[in-house]
Amino acid sequence: MPRPFYVTTPIYYVNDVPHIGHAYTTVAADVLARWRRLHGDDVVFLTGTDEHGLKVQRAAEERGITPAEHAEQTSRRFRDAWAGLDITNTDFIRTTEERHHRAVQEFLQAVHDAGDIELDTYEGLYCVACEGYYTPDELVDGNCPIHGRPVEQVVEENYFFRLSRYEQRLLDHYEAHPEAVQPETRRNEVLGFIKGGLKDFSMSRTSISWGIPLPWDPSHVAYVWFDALFNYCTAVGYGSDPVRFDRYWPADYHLIGKDILRFHAVYWPAMLMSAGLEPPRCVFAHGFLLVGGEKMSKTRLNQIAPADLVETVGVDGFRYHFMADQRFGPDGDFSYEAMVARYNSDLANNFGNLANRVLTMSAGYVGGVTPADRADGPLVAAAAAAYEAQAAALDRLDFASGFAAVWELIRATNAYIEDRRPWETNKAGDTATTAAVLGDCLEALRIVALLASPVIPRAAAELWRRLGWPGTPEEQRLPEAAGWGAVNGSGNRLEKGAPLFPRLDAP
């Protein structure tokens, strides 16, 4: 039976529209989901929208519409954006759905029954954009340290989650499971925060109605993080399908931005522990995708819509840039010039040019039909090394190194062509040597198409078709399919076609 694999993005606030920061996380999750499917895993890949809370209510008021109307319109924009980037999520959850309403109320009741929710009065400094509280020491010039906006003084009678009771349990959990927060710098942040002493936090509101009512006190609605975080459990059947929930929970990966690390790696596991549920296996918090050295925000007017870039570099070019040019972990700085340069260098000059050279020579020298590849050809070791390096890198979510390994196979194949010079052996009438060299190159291209398919699925599928293979790369299974000569391609009809990645003019 296939191994279950569950990966999530954050669910995105509907007070905003999709930008390349959202796309960065979502493409990474998609690449990981596609990679695990190639290995035959039973993948659940979740994304969606967070639609409750004060921030959403205010955004709707500013537009003169209801929160429900605002949520519906903006949620659709996220769905459309992900469809436009070939994102293969298996579910898209909205926190206004009835399935989520039921699941959250059951979860809330479980935590309440455990004795970890109590009524109290709170006064504190609240950032609407974060939906979180800060101490005066955490502010920067009196503003939220994440959004740079003024915080609000809030006084409310709320229900509180007794987070302080989970300080030692969380430390014990992370000592036993150091892989549960990655990369290491983020784990150290989490441990430092816990060791600094955990404070109970407000988990309900009476000042707004746009939320899920507490089952034991409907005059309060759930604090957004108690609502939003639970989407990960709702989507795999909590409260509705216990067999499905047991199969997929805990999640293998929550991929998030570092600004919501505290909520995912401190609040969330403690909440789950209270309800008797396991914490996620890994929270991987990547850095910000900066534009001109600054985090994207509406107030700075530096947000970039994915569609604006896809018009120039295409879907595959967009996906490849963010996985190959941006290390998944530290902050990255987006530049349009760097995106075009990476497209021309890796996709047009290397990937596309290799495919064009090999298919053109095959049409001219071997009649457009795949000759037999050799089990002992010089590229066998390079192909094996590409898969091994890619697998090791993607296991640690190092997407840049993973796809650099595939491009090493492309470079090795180009170097092999330059060394063996099939145009010369063909001219000399040495048909056997020419066929052997091109057979090797065509087999290398098959493996390149397979290994590159998680990041550039359209070009990989088109190359696969031009190589005469039936179906798609996604239908293959690793590691077997990456083996040299794993399938016999002799006699495949080849097709040259237009350039897979036409060169772009430098900006």
RODO-2510 file (C-alpha; in nm, 4 decimals, decimal comma):
residues 507
     n   res          X          Y          Z
     1     m     0,0000     0,0000     0,0000
     2     p     0,1433     0,3447    -0,0880
     3     r     0,2914     0,5411     0,2005
     4     p     0,0794     0,8421     0,3034
     5     f     0,2497     1,1789     0,2663
     6     y     0,0867     1,5022     0,3812
     7     v     0,2240     1,8487     0,2966
     8     t     0,0602     2,1861     0,3573
     9     t     0,1156     2,5517     0,2803
    10     p    -0,0136     2,8135     0,5207
    11     i    -0,3680     2,9126     0,4434
    12     y    -0,3525     3,2651     0,3085
    13     y    -0,5413     3,5612     0,4518
    14     v    -0,8179     3,6929     0,2297
    15     n    -0,7465     4,0533     0,3214
    16     d    -0,4768     4,0364     0,0539
    17     v    -0,4334     3,9166    -0,3046
    18     p    -0,1861     3,6512    -0,4257
    19     h     0,1700     3,7755    -0,4717
    20     i     0,5022     3,6064    -0,5410
    21     g     0,5667     3,5563    -0,1689
    22     h     0,2580     3,3363    -0,1481
    23     a     0,3596     3,1653    -0,4733
    24     y     0,7100     3,0937    -0,3409
    25     t     0,5755     2,8733    -0,0606
    26     t     0,3057     2,7173    -0,2764
    27     v     0,5386     2,6220    -0,5629
    28     a     0,7796     2,4657    -0,3114
    29     a     0,4979     2,2552    -0,1666
    30     d     0,3895     2,1566    -0,5172
    31     v     0,7418     2,0507    -0,6152
    32     l     0,7659     1,8400    -0,3006
    33     a     0,4235     1,6839    -0,3635
    34     r     0,5137     1,6007    -0,7239
    35     w     0,8466     1,4524    -0,6119
    36     r     0,6777     1,2254    -0,3582
    37     r     0,4189     1,1148    -0,6142
    38     l     0,7032     1,0100    -0,8440
    39     h     0,8060     0,7746    -0,5643
    40     g     0,4569     0,6271    -0,5486
    41     d     0,3471     0,7966    -0,2255
    42     d    -0,0191     0,8612    -0,1488
    43     v     0,0059     1,2415    -0,1371
    44     v    -0,2330     1,4868     0,0235
    45     f    -0,1330     1,8432    -0,0618
    46     l    -0,3362     2,1147     0,1087
    47     t    -0,3593     2,4882     0,0579
    48     g    -0,6445     2,7304     0,1090
    49     t    -0,7617     3,0571     0,2587
    50     d    -0,8018     3,1909     0,6112
    51     e    -1,1259     3,3884     0,6117
    52     h    -1,2134     3,4843     0,9689
    53     g    -1,0882     3,7493     1,2102
    54     l    -1,0693     4,1214     1,2641
    55     k    -0,8302     4,1814     0,9757
    56     v    -1,0730     4,0296     0,7261
    57     q    -1,3713     4,2056     0,8781
    58     r    -1,1987     4,5434     0,8464
    59     a    -1,0845     4,4753     0,4902
    60     a    -1,4462     4,4023     0,3936
    61     e    -1,5706     4,7165     0,5687
    62     e    -1,3209     4,9269     0,3757
    63     r    -1,4663     4,7897     0,0518
    64     g    -1,8262     4,8363     0,1610
    65     i    -1,9156     4,4665     0,1316
    66     t    -1,9805     4,1839     0,3786
    67     p    -1,6926     3,9679     0,5074
    68     a    -1,8479     3,6682     0,3316
    69     e    -1,8510     3,8501    -0,0035
    70     h    -1,4956     3,9692     0,0451
    71     a    -1,3782     3,6180     0,1381
    72     e    -1,5487     3,4595    -0,1629
    73     q    -1,3962     3,7053    -0,4102
    74     t    -1,0436     3,6907    -0,2718
    75     s    -1,0422     3,3140    -0,2179
    76     r    -1,1260     3,2736    -0,5864
    77     r    -0,8203     3,4803    -0,6785
    78     f    -0,5976     3,2401    -0,4868
    79     r    -0,7573     2,9390    -0,6555
    80     d    -0,7073     3,0983    -0,9965
    81     a    -0,3463     3,1942    -0,9191
    82     w    -0,2564     2,8372    -0,8215
    83     a    -0,4293     2,6903    -1,1248
    84     g    -0,2253     2,9303    -1,3383
    85     l     0,0994     2,8007    -1,1851
    86     d     0,0103     2,4316    -1,2353
    87     i    -0,0214     2,3728    -0,8612
    88     t    -0,1444     2,0170    -0,7965
    89     n    -0,3055     2,0603    -0,4547
    90     t    -0,5461     1,7793    -0,3729
    91     d    -0,7612     2,0031    -0,1519
    92     f    -0,8312     2,3729    -0,1119
    93     i    -0,9797     2,4552     0,2246
    94     r    -1,1681     2,7665     0,3271
    95     t    -1,2148     2,8316     0,6975
    96     t    -1,5740     2,9424     0,6326
    97     e    -1,6689     2,5911     0,5169
    98     e    -1,9134     2,3911     0,7261
    99     r    -1,6717     2,0982     0,7564
   100     h    -1,4212     2,3309     0,9219
   101     h    -1,6810     2,4903     1,1484
   102     r    -1,7765     2,1471     1,2848
   103     a    -1,4177     2,0284     1,3220
   104     v    -1,3013     2,3440     1,5044
   105     q    -1,5896     2,3280     1,7499
   106     e    -1,5106     1,9633     1,8292
   107     f    -1,1444     2,0526     1,8747
   108     l    -1,2265     2,3518     2,0953
   109     q    -1,4457     2,1360     2,3138
   110     a    -1,1678     1,8782     2,3517
   111     v    -0,9192     2,1438     2,4666
   112     h    -1,1802     2,2959     2,6998
   113     d    -1,2605     1,9533     2,8456
   114     a    -0,8894     1,9018     2,9102
   115     g    -0,9030     2,2024     3,1438
   116     d    -0,6717     2,4194     2,9332
   117     i    -0,9172     2,7012     2,8519
   118     e    -1,0256     2,9466     3,1226
   119     l    -1,2042     3,2836     3,1288
   120     d    -0,9924     3,5880     3,2165
   121     t    -0,9469     3,9571     3,1352
   122     y    -0,6731     4,0643     2,8990
   123     e    -0,5097     4,3962     2,8312
   124     g    -0,2329     4,4066     2,5735
   125     l    -0,0792     4,5420     2,2562
   126     y    -0,2417     4,3820     1,9540
   127     c    -0,1376     4,3828     1,5869
   128     v    -0,4379     4,3342     1,3624
   129     a    -0,2180     4,2297     1,0669
   130     c    -0,0539     3,9506     1,2720
   131     e    -0,3666     3,8683     1,4714
   132     g    -0,1182     3,8504     1,7597
   133     y    -0,0147     4,0242     2,0816
   134     y     0,3243     4,1742     2,1599
   135     t     0,5010     4,2970     2,4728
   136     p     0,6426     4,6512     2,4670
   137     d     0,9959     4,5081     2,4456
   138     e     0,9083     4,3230     2,1250
   139     l     0,7967     4,6378     1,9399
   140     v     1,0242     4,8300     1,7035
   141     d     0,9826     5,2054     1,7492
   142     g     0,6428     5,1318     1,8961
   143     n     0,5328     4,9312     1,5910
   144     c     0,4747     4,5643     1,5146
   145     p     0,8159     4,4018     1,4449
   146     i     0,6752     4,2099     1,1471
   147     h     0,4509     4,4630     0,9727
   148     g     0,5935     4,7935     1,0939
   149     r     0,2452     4,9153     1,1802
   150     p     0,1156     5,0694     1,5047
   151     v    -0,0327     4,8214     1,7509
   152     e    -0,3594     4,8713     1,9342
   153     q    -0,4236     4,8690     2,3092
   154     v    -0,6943     4,6067     2,3641
   155     v    -0,8869     4,5298     2,6822
   156     e    -1,1271     4,2337     2,6661
   157     e    -1,2719     3,9558     2,8748
   158     n    -1,1536     3,6516     2,6802
   159     y    -1,1030     3,2838     2,7181
   160     f    -0,7351     3,1941     2,7509
   161     f    -0,5413     2,8894     2,6439
   162     r    -0,3020     2,7908     2,9226
   163     l     0,0074     2,7697     2,7038
   164     s     0,2311     2,8074     3,0075
   165     r     0,1412     2,4536     3,1124
   166     y     0,3101     2,3142     2,8002
   167     e     0,6541     2,4690     2,8333
   168     q     0,8323     2,1520     2,9471
   169     r     0,6321     1,9219     2,7213
   170     l     0,7327     2,1273     2,4200
   171     l     1,0991     2,1260     2,5221
   172     d     1,0842     1,7493     2,5729
   173     h     0,9183     1,7065     2,2339
   174     y     1,1836     1,9040     2,0486
   175     e     1,4634     1,7267     2,2327
   176     a     1,3181     1,3931     2,1216
   177     h     1,2380     1,5228     1,7696
   178     p     1,4977     1,7830     1,6679
   179     e     1,3844     1,7470     1,3061
   180     a     1,0408     1,8825     1,3974
   181     v     1,1431     2,2440     1,3285
   182     q     1,3716     2,3228     1,0372
   183     p     1,6088     2,4722     0,9419
   184     e     1,8246     2,4647     1,2545
   185     t     1,8270     2,8429     1,2944
   186     r     1,4476     2,8408     1,3238
   187     r     1,4551     2,5556     1,5749
   188     n     1,6946     2,7569     1,7874
   189     e     1,4544     3,0524     1,7721
   190     v     1,1684     2,8317     1,8887
   191     l     1,3692     2,6818     2,1737
   192     g     1,4820     3,0273     2,2826
   193     f     1,1237     3,1525     2,2826
   194     i     1,0018     2,8566     2,4904
   195     k     1,2901     2,8786     2,7388
   196     g     1,2160     3,2483     2,7822
   197     g     0,8866     3,1467     2,9448
   198     l     0,5507     3,0889     2,7802
   199     k     0,2520     3,3070     2,8559
   200     d    -0,1110     3,2067     2,8298
   201     f    -0,2793     3,3628     2,5288
   202     s    -0,6254     3,4872     2,4504
   203     m    -0,8132     3,2433     2,2262
   204     s    -1,1522     3,4152     2,1894
   205     r    -1,3089     3,7488     2,1021
   206     t    -1,6382     3,9212     2,1864
   207     s    -1,5672     4,2382     1,9875
   208     i    -1,6234     4,0707     1,6504
   209     s    -1,8795     3,8267     1,5163
   210     w    -1,6912     3,7117     1,2058
   211     g    -1,5647     3,3804     1,3382
   212     i    -1,6585     3,0399     1,4794
   213     p    -1,8544     3,0561     1,8081
   214     l    -1,7155     2,8680     2,1080
   215     p    -1,9371     2,5629     2,1656
   216     w    -1,9706     2,6260     2,5422
   217     d    -2,0115     3,0060     2,5136
   218     p    -2,1494     3,1317     2,1778
   219     s    -2,1048     3,4942     2,2840
   220     h    -1,7337     3,4449     2,2045
   221     v    -1,5833     3,3521     1,8694
   222     a    -1,2592     3,1600     1,8336
   223     y    -0,9361     3,3592     1,8121
   224     v    -0,8149     3,3339     1,4550
   225     w    -0,5159     3,1101     1,5264
   226     f    -0,7276     2,8570     1,7147
   227     d    -0,9531     2,8559     1,4094
   228     a    -0,7030     2,8855     1,1245
   229     l    -0,4362     2,6406     1,2401
   230     f    -0,6875     2,3627     1,2736
   231     n    -0,7521     2,3649     0,8980
   232     y    -0,4674     2,1138     0,8677
   233     c    -0,6672     1,8610     1,0699
   234     t    -1,0064     1,9429     0,9195
   235     a    -0,8817     1,8657     0,5687
   236     v    -0,7823     1,5087     0,6535
   237     g    -1,1010     1,4152     0,8312
   238     y    -1,0894     1,5254     1,1943
   239     g    -1,4393     1,4937     1,3327
   240     s    -1,5780     1,3401     1,0143
   241     d    -1,3581     1,0505     0,8975
   242     p    -1,1436     0,8982     1,1737
   243     v    -0,9917     0,6347     0,9455
   244     r    -0,8721     0,8992     0,7025
   245     f    -0,7462     1,1181     0,9857
   246     d    -0,5466     0,8331     1,1366
   247     r    -0,3912     0,7628     0,7974
   248     y    -0,2653     1,1137     0,7199
   249     w    -0,2103     1,2789     1,0574
   250     p     0,0359     1,4015     1,1728
   251     a     0,1330     1,6112     0,8709
   252     d     0,4765     1,5388     0,7268
   253     y     0,5479     1,9043     0,6471
   254     h     0,3961     2,2404     0,7227
   255     l     0,5780     2,4795     0,4873
   256     i     0,5479     2,8339     0,6240
   257     g     0,7128     3,1763     0,6266
   258     k     0,9271     3,2616     0,9272
   259     d     0,6839     3,5331     1,0411
   260     i     0,4339     3,2696     1,1572
   261     l     0,6881     3,0319     1,3117
   262     r     0,5847     3,1005     1,6724
   263     f     0,2236     3,0126     1,6007
   264     h     0,3097     2,6906     1,4166
   265     a     0,5947     2,5620     1,6333
   266     v     0,4815     2,6754     1,9818
   267     y     0,1069     2,7459     1,9937
   268     w    -0,0006     2,4774     1,7472
   269     p     0,1782     2,1734     1,8952
   270     a     0,0676     2,2744     2,2450
   271     m    -0,2935     2,3022     2,1290
   272     l    -0,2695     1,9589     1,9677
   273     m    -0,1147     1,8069     2,2803
   274     s    -0,4016     1,9452     2,4866
   275     a    -0,6536     1,7727     2,2590
   276     g    -0,4589     1,4460     2,2697
   277     l    -0,3291     1,4767     1,9127
   278     e     0,0236     1,4414     1,7772
   279     p     0,2189     1,7506     1,6673
   280     p     0,3254     1,7791     1,3010
   281     r     0,6375     1,5889     1,2024
   282     c     0,8091     1,8984     1,0643
   283     v     0,7457     2,2712     1,0498
   284     f     0,9809     2,4145     0,7872
   285     a     0,9989     2,7932     0,8074
   286     h     1,1613     2,9679     0,5138
   287     g     1,2767     3,3285     0,5002
   288     f     1,1084     3,6251     0,3380
   289     l     1,1142     3,6812    -0,0359
   290     l     1,2318     4,0411    -0,0441
   291     v     1,1867     4,2977    -0,3202
   292     g     1,4518     4,5670    -0,3180
   293     g     1,5619     4,4442     0,0230
   294     e     1,2142     4,4832     0,1790
   295     k     0,9397     4,2355     0,2660
   296     m     0,6398     4,2597     0,0352
   297     s     0,3398     4,4466     0,1740
   298     k     0,0469     4,6510     0,0513
   299     t     0,1680     4,9556     0,2422
   300     r     0,5076     4,9487     0,0685
   301     l     0,3399     4,8897    -0,2703
   302     n     0,6056     4,6338    -0,3639
   303     q     0,3846     4,3304    -0,4192
   304     i     0,4234     4,1469    -0,7509
   305     a     0,1488     3,9246    -0,8916
   306     p     0,2670     3,5887    -1,0314
   307     a     0,0754     3,6442    -1,3556
   308     d     0,2818     3,9559    -1,4292
   309     l     0,5988     3,7442    -1,4443
   310     v     0,4423     3,4421    -1,6143
   311     e     0,3645     3,6661    -1,9132
   312     t     0,7406     3,6943    -1,9712
   313     v     0,9035     3,3705    -1,8541
   314     g     0,6097     3,1305    -1,8701
   315     v     0,4827     2,9019    -1,5951
   316     d     0,7884     2,6756    -1,6003
   317     g     1,0269     2,9705    -1,6040
   318     f     0,8500     3,1197    -1,3014
   319     r     0,8530     2,7927    -1,1082
   320     y     1,2148     2,7182    -1,1922
   321     h     1,3435     3,0586    -1,0866
   322     f     1,1945     3,0409    -0,7394
   323     m     1,3213     2,6884    -0,6776
   324     a     1,6656     2,7220    -0,8374
   325     d     1,7599     3,0839    -0,7674
   326     q     1,6240     3,1198    -0,4139
   327     r     1,7569     2,9032    -0,1291
   328     f     1,4588     2,7625     0,0588
   329     g     1,5361     2,8660     0,4146
   330     p     1,7163     3,2031     0,4293
   331     d     1,5712     3,5312     0,3069
   332     g     1,5878     3,5741    -0,0698
   333     d     1,5876     3,8930    -0,2753
   334     f     1,3787     3,8839    -0,5913
   335     s     1,5053     4,0574    -0,9026
   336     y     1,3424     4,0543    -1,2451
   337     e     1,6860     4,0773    -1,4073
   338     a     1,8032     3,7684    -1,2177
   339     m     1,4902     3,5793    -1,3231
   340     v     1,5521     3,6507    -1,6935
   341     a     1,9221     3,5680    -1,6580
   342     r     1,8429     3,2336    -1,4915
   343     y     1,5839     3,1564    -1,7590
   344     n     1,8305     3,2221    -2,0415
   345     s     2,1201     3,0431    -1,8756
   346     d     1,9585     2,7275    -1,7419
   347     l     1,6398     2,6823    -1,9419
   348     a     1,7138     2,8283    -2,2852
   349     n     2,0907     2,7704    -2,3168
   350     n     2,1254     2,4418    -2,1275
   351     f     1,8004     2,2452    -2,1028
   352     g     1,6353     2,3714    -2,4203
   353     n     1,9505     2,3838    -2,6302
   354     l     2,0512     2,0284    -2,5349
   355     a     1,7078     1,8960    -2,6290
   356     n     1,7156     2,0847    -2,9585
   357     r     2,0696     1,9688    -3,0478
   358     v     2,0058     1,6033    -2,9736
   359     l     1,6683     1,5855    -3,1457
   360     t     1,7941     1,7768    -3,4511
   361     m     2,1005     1,5508    -3,4888
   362     s     1,8840     1,2433    -3,4350
   363     a     1,6518     1,3532    -3,7146
   364     g     1,9440     1,4104    -3,9483
   365     y     2,1746     1,1226    -3,8550
   366     v     1,9577     0,8300    -3,7393
   367     g     1,6313     0,8923    -3,9232
   368     g     1,4424     1,0436    -3,6292
   369     v     1,4232     0,7085    -3,4505
   370     t     1,5810     0,6266    -3,1140
   371     p     1,8768     0,3881    -3,1489
   372     a     1,9600     0,1422    -2,8737
   373     d     2,1212     0,3000    -2,5695
   374     r     2,4221     0,1317    -2,4098
   375     a     2,4165    -0,0154    -2,0610
   376     d     2,7818     0,0805    -2,0230
   377     g     2,7693     0,4262    -2,1832
   378     p     2,9810     0,7067    -2,0351
   379     l     2,6732     0,8950    -1,9088
   380     v     2,5504     0,6090    -1,6880
   381     a     2,7413     0,7305    -1,3826
   382     a     2,6368     1,0926    -1,4391
   383     a     2,2692     0,9924    -1,4532
   384     a     2,2953     0,7855    -1,1347
   385     a     2,4749     1,0686    -0,9562
   386     a     2,2055     1,3179    -1,0622
   387     y     1,9255     1,1140    -0,9077
   388     e     2,1167     1,0379    -0,5892
   389     a     2,2150     1,4023    -0,5344
   390     q     1,8660     1,5264    -0,6155
   391     a     1,7015     1,2773    -0,3796
   392     a     1,9367     1,3686    -0,0950
   393     a     1,8796     1,7407    -0,1488
   394     l     1,5007     1,7206    -0,1727
   395     d     1,4895     1,5063     0,1407
   396     r     1,6232     1,8121     0,3238
   397     l     1,4080     2,0524     0,1169
   398     d     1,7108     2,2011    -0,0557
   399     f     1,5357     2,2597    -0,3856
   400     a     1,8153     2,4693    -0,5366
   401     s     2,0736     2,1919    -0,4892
   402     g     1,8258     1,9263    -0,5974
   403     f     1,7667     2,0765    -0,9382
   404     a     2,1298     2,1836    -0,9732
   405     a     2,2027     1,8099    -0,9658
   406     v     1,9778     1,7584    -1,2697
   407     w     2,1549     2,0411    -1,4507
   408     e     2,4860     1,8643    -1,3816
   409     l     2,3539     1,5776    -1,5942
   410     i     2,2610     1,8287    -1,8663
   411     r     2,6131     1,9737    -1,8564
   412     a     2,7661     1,6263    -1,8623
   413     t     2,5596     1,5393    -2,1692
   414     n     2,6588     1,8606    -2,3478
   415     a     3,0254     1,7901    -2,2673
   416     y     2,9842     1,4343    -2,3976
   417     i     2,8504     1,5689    -2,7280
   418     e     3,1437     1,8082    -2,7604
   419     d     3,3864     1,5265    -2,6851
   420     r     3,2341     1,2670    -2,9210
   421     r     3,1357     1,5143    -3,1980
   422     p     2,8656     1,3031    -3,3658
   423     w     2,8507     1,5417    -3,6623
   424     e     3,2047     1,4322    -3,7493
   425     t     3,1436     1,0592    -3,7056
   426     n     2,8296     1,0909    -3,9162
   427     k     3,0191     1,2725    -4,1893
   428     a     3,2844     1,0002    -4,1811
   429     g     3,0180     0,7351    -4,2312
   430     d     3,0646     0,5809    -3,8855
   431     t     2,6975     0,5092    -3,8289
   432     a     2,7513     0,2751    -3,5331
   433     t     2,9428     0,5327    -3,3273
   434     t     2,7006     0,8103    -3,4211
   435     a     2,4019     0,5990    -3,3197
   436     a     2,5688     0,4983    -2,9919
   437     v     2,6418     0,8586    -2,8960
   438     l     2,2926     0,9805    -2,9818
   439     g     2,1344     0,6824    -2,8070
   440     d     2,3200     0,7793    -2,4919
   441     c     2,2094     1,1411    -2,5249
   442     l     1,8462     1,0496    -2,5809
   443     e     1,8492     0,8288    -2,2719
   444     a     2,0054     1,1110    -2,0708
   445     l     1,7265     1,3421    -2,1942
   446     r     1,4660     1,0890    -2,0814
   447     i     1,6121     1,0935    -1,7303
   448     v     1,6427     1,4741    -1,7347
   449     a     1,2746     1,5072    -1,8315
   450     l     1,1778     1,2718    -1,5513
   451     l     1,3869     1,4380    -1,2790
   452     a     1,3030     1,7940    -1,3897
   453     s     0,9277     1,7276    -1,4101
   454     p     0,8443     1,8404    -1,0530
   455     v     0,9746     2,1908    -1,1218
   456     i     0,9126     2,2417    -1,4968
   457     p     0,6206     2,0054    -1,5629
   458     r     0,5099     2,1521    -1,8960
   459     a     0,8504     2,1459    -2,0662
   460     a     0,9304     1,8042    -1,9166
   461     a     0,6060     1,6589    -2,0512
   462     e     0,6667     1,8118    -2,3943
   463     l     1,0224     1,6768    -2,4089
   464     w     0,8926     1,3370    -2,3001
   465     r     0,6444     1,3448    -2,5886
   466     r     0,9095     1,4517    -2,8408
   467     l     1,1261     1,1617    -2,7258
   468     g     0,8450     0,9301    -2,8307
   469     w     0,7473     0,8086    -2,4863
   470     p     0,3809     0,7364    -2,4079
   471     g     0,2067     0,8998    -2,1164
   472     t     0,3823     1,1590    -1,9008
   473     p     0,6823     1,1727    -1,6674
   474     e     0,4413     1,1917    -1,3722
   475     e     0,3250     0,8385    -1,4475
   476     q     0,6753     0,6962    -1,3921
   477     r     0,8037     0,5659    -1,0590
   478     l     1,1325     0,6480    -0,8937
   479     p     1,3943     0,5310    -0,8278
   480     e     1,3488     0,2536    -1,0856
   481     a     1,2534     0,4830    -1,3732
   482     a     1,5710     0,6888    -1,3253
   483     g     1,7863     0,3838    -1,3904
   484     w     1,9827     0,3894    -1,7144
   485     g     1,7973     0,1858    -1,9729
   486     a     1,5111     0,1203    -1,7293
   487     v     1,2787     0,1080    -2,0300
   488     n     1,3662     0,0185    -2,3861
   489     g     1,3290     0,3219    -2,6085
   490     s     1,4686     0,1676    -2,9246
   491     g     1,2492     0,2577    -3,2194
   492     n     1,0738     0,5561    -3,0552
   493     r     0,9701     0,8112    -3,3150
   494     l     1,1336     1,1441    -3,2362
   495     e     1,0113     1,4981    -3,3030
   496     k     1,2245     1,8130    -3,3210
   497     g     0,9680     2,0855    -3,2530
   498     a     1,0114     2,4525    -3,1681
   499     p     1,2523     2,5639    -2,8927
   500     l     1,1230     2,4589    -2,5521
   501     f     1,2530     2,7851    -2,4004
   502     p     1,3092     3,0647    -2,6524
   503     r     1,5752     3,3077    -2,5349
   504     l     1,4541     3,6340    -2,3800
   505     d     1,6028     3,9762    -2,4325
   506     a     1,7865     4,0931    -2,1236
   507     p     1,6032     4,3789    -1,9466
***
